[in-house]
Amino acid sequence: MGRTCQLTKKKANNANSICFSHKAHKRLQHVNLQWKRVWWPEGNRYVKLRLSTKAIKTLQKKSLNTFAKEAGLDLSKL
């Protein structure tokens, strides 16, 4: 599965870490992922997803069903 959000497909970003002498070193900026138990009304049960914090905030505006359909995720398999 890796370190990706299941709904938004966000993953790590390549970046440079710059020290005092202005040397650049490669580093990764990881996504803030959280395990979240979300109620799925159509399936009448909870679904455990690994979501980014941005996706959790978006879930409060959109329903889980429409968000999963946009992502191409089948909730019945989880």
C-alpha angles and dihedrals in degrees: 000000000000129000098315133119111250095218106034097028090225115165140172121309124221112237142158126249108213120203129203093274088053096248113152121225124184117248139160126242104211125208117253098248125184132182106239131184107214127188112240107199097191092056092037092226145082121272121204112220136173103230138173115240089247089057091050090055091047091050089064089061101036126045119251092241096057093042091052092047091054090050093047092239121150107216094191090069093056 
